[in-house]
Amino acid sequence: MDVNIREHIINNFQGDNYETLKRAIDESVKNNDEITLPGLGVFFELIWENADMEMKNNLIEIIRKRVNKGLESER
């Protein structure tokens, strides 16, 4: 059985409105559940593929700051 996670996740949310997508993302982040990571990864991939350079730079900066903050808190 060949399972395409990207297709499954996209199909699962196809046709959903703004509030449903926002709630799904908020709950996934809030619950800190590793099971939702692939779905969030697919969402991030969709954002990245459709982002201009300014948005990509902003995303990288957000990630960089958070990763560095995380490292500092472990010291």
C-alpha positions in Angstrom: 0.0 0.0 0.0 1.5 3.3 -1.1 0.6 6.2 1.1 1.3 9.7 0.0 1.2 11.8 3.1 1.2 15.1 1.2 -1.8 14.1 -0.9 -3.6 12.7 2.1 -3.2 15.9 4.2 -4.0 18.2 1.3 -7.1 16.2 0.5 -8.1 16.1 4.1 -8.2 19.9 4.3 -9.4 20.6 0.8 -12.4 22.9 0.8 -12.0 23.9 4.4 -12.4 27.5 5.3 -10.1 29.9 7.1 -11.3 29.2 10.6 -11.0 25.4 10.2 -7.5 25.7 8.9 -6.5 28.2 11.6 -8.0 26.0 14.3 -6.2 22.9 13.0 -2.9 24.7 13.0 -3.5 26.3 16.4 -4.5 23.0 18.0 -1.5 21.2 16.5 0.9 23.7 17.8 -0.8 24.0 21.2 -1.0 20.2 21.8 2.7 19.8 20.9 1.8 16.5 19.4 4.5 14.9 17.2 1.8 13.1 15.2 0.8 16.4 13.7 4.3 17.4 12.6 4.0 15.9 9.2 0.8 17.9 8.5 2.5 21.1 9.7 5.4 20.2 7.5 3.1 19.9 4.5 1.5 23.3 5.3 5.0 24.8 5.6 6.0 23.3 2.3 2.9 24.9 0.7 3.7 28.3 2.2 7.4 28.0 1.1 6.5 27.0 -2.5 4.2 30.0 -2.8 6.2 32.6 -0.9 8.2 35.5 -2.4 11.8 36.1 -1.2 10.7 38.7 1.4 8.3 36.2 3.1 11.0 33.4 2.9 13.5 35.7 4.5 11.0 36.6 7.2 10.3 32.9 7.9 14.0 32.1 8.0 14.6 34.9 10.5 11.7 33.8 12.7 13.1 30.2 12.7 16.6 31.4 13.3 15.7 33.5 16.3 13.5 30.8 17.8 16.2 28.1 17.3 18.8 30.3 18.9 16.5 31.2 21.8 15.9 27.5 22.3 19.6 26.8 22.5 20.2 29.7 24.9 17.5 28.4 27.3 19.1 24.9 27.4 22.5 26.4 28.6 
